């Protein structure tokens, strides 16, 4: 039985390590400071010490067991939302209707300057333009712009063109969408017509 003590040690390493990293914060490696990276590497080295001096078989077994624990834990978290909340947490709202949520920023230990840096990297120039912004569990920033600041989509442009066409029709204005010169220079029509002509040939 003593020979199998590495199994429960590995289970403890996995779940205690998960808790420690959860406390460490919600940032990907690329978003961590140098100090945070050093601490995380140090924690990883310390956690694995109890089983590091075992045989090659134990090393592979530990790696396999940790992988199995990860898969099982993720599956359970998907099935039970409350366990996911406890284990990994939820996204935090940091901006609401153009106003900073300082309380949530403090909870995730993010300064206003750090938030502004991420917004600039996402192409957002003003906090006032944002309806909602969240920091996800992965550390990524998600945001939704206010209606007046959203870019027009193709659907918006098509709707506008339809309204213009209806207005022109009501006013009795007849504007062709494409001139004869443009039709003659359409290289796609040229290829299409040649393909149809080719099919008629024996």
ZILIN-V340327 format. One line per field, one symbol per residue. phi: phi as a letter, one per 20 degrees, with the letter a starting at -180 (. if undefined). psi: psi as a letter, one per 40 degrees, with the letter a starting at -180 (. if undefined). burial: 1 if it has 9 or more other ideal C-beta (glycine too) atoms within 8 Angstrom, else 0. A space follows every 50 residues. Layout:
phi=???
psi=???
burial=???
This chain:
phi=.ffdffffffffgfffffffffffpdcfgfeffffffffffffgfffegg dfeefffffffffffffffffffffffffcfffffffdncfdfdcclmdf efgffffelceffffffffffeneebfffeebccdfgfnfedbcffgfdf ffefffffffffffffffffemeddffbffffffefffffffffffffff ff
psi=ddeeddddddddddddddddddddigiiddeiiddddddddddddddedd edeiiddddddddddddddddddddddddhdddddddeaiihhehhfehi gddddddefhiddddddddddeehehddehdihihideeihiihiideei ihidddddddddddddddddefhhhhehidddddehddddddddddddde i.
burial=00000100111011111101110101000001000110110011001100 10010001101100110011001001100000111010000111100101 10011001000000110111000100101111111100101110110000 00000010000000000100000000000000100000000000000000 00
